[in-house]
């Protein structure tokens, strides 16, 4: 077990890493009720959404993306952006045809609604980081990689001048809540994203 814990390498992610990051997040959230309500249990469309979102977030000022690599293969990823980041899919002209062709207007509106709900509940304080997505492939779990990646994310956010990190996880996801509490996050308040209860958690830096 100790050898497995030492074998993982943590590294910043760039735009070239978005497809691999999207694959990981798709495997983690394909049964999430928030996305199921928007696009059904359609892993291909969820992958497209995660890909587009990654391409939007990564170039944003203050964005933070990290990956855990096991023998040169990404097995976990974390993606965050400042709390004042706006999920505007139409900021760049290429997003309009890409988004509509990928989802159609109805599903795209539901996906954007979920992002807007999350953005609406964001703390108003300056210099707060929103941990948008955090997850790993099934084979990466129970190896200690998650704790290492989250701690690196916390350290990098602190070095970047952020004063706190916040996230939302499903209220009934007790395992995730325990994991985040172990690493310094505390429950803040319950919020509703598309009427689905989520627990907001905050980690002071």
Number of C-alpha atoms within 10 A of each C-alpha: 8 8 8 13 13 13 13 24 17 18 15 14 19 16 15 9 17 19 17 18 30 21 22 23 24 25 16 16 20 20 15 13 15 21 22 15 16 21 21 16 16 14 18 14 18 26 21 19 21 22 21 19 16 21 18 19 23 19 12 13 10 18 18 25 26 24 28 25 18 17 10 9 12 23 24 27 29 25 22 25 22 24 24 17 17 16 16 14 17 13 11 9 9 10 16 12 11 15 18 14 11 16 19 12 12 11 19 18 14 18 20 15 16 20 17 17 15 22 17 15 16 21 16 10 11 12 18 25 31 25 23 20 18 22 23 23 16 12 9 19 13 12 17 15 24 21 15 18 23 19 14 17 24 22 13 16 24 18 11 14 13 19 16 19 25 23 23 26 19 20 16 11 11 10 9 13 20 12 13 19 15 11 14 14 20 18 16 14 12 16 21 17 20 19 10 13 16 20 19 24 20 23 20 14 15
